[in-house]
Amino acid sequence: MGEAQQLTLEQAMDRIEQILQLLDSGKSTLDESLALFEEGTTLVRFCNEKLQQAKLRVKEVMAKNEPDESQAGAILSGTAEPVSNRD
């Protein structure tokens, strides 16, 4: 999976789409189809790992900012008190 590691999530998803089109066309030999299937499953696993990493990162960012969530909610709802500038 070394080659997949160098791809972005978007590139891997594009390649998966290409593989699906090739398999759907029915023009590949059995051996070619098996190789494409294997490549596709490797790419799907890579994408799942990238998405899990992103999910974890989002949770970490949210946890860091947790004390500020009530203020952020107040700002979004329009109920926050304005901050005065004293320069």
Secondary structure, DSSP 8 states (H G I E B T S, - for coil): -HHHHTS-HHHHHHHHHHHHHHHHHT-S-HHHHHHHHHHHHHHHHHHHHHHHHHHHHHHHHHHHTGGGHHHHHHHHHT-S-------
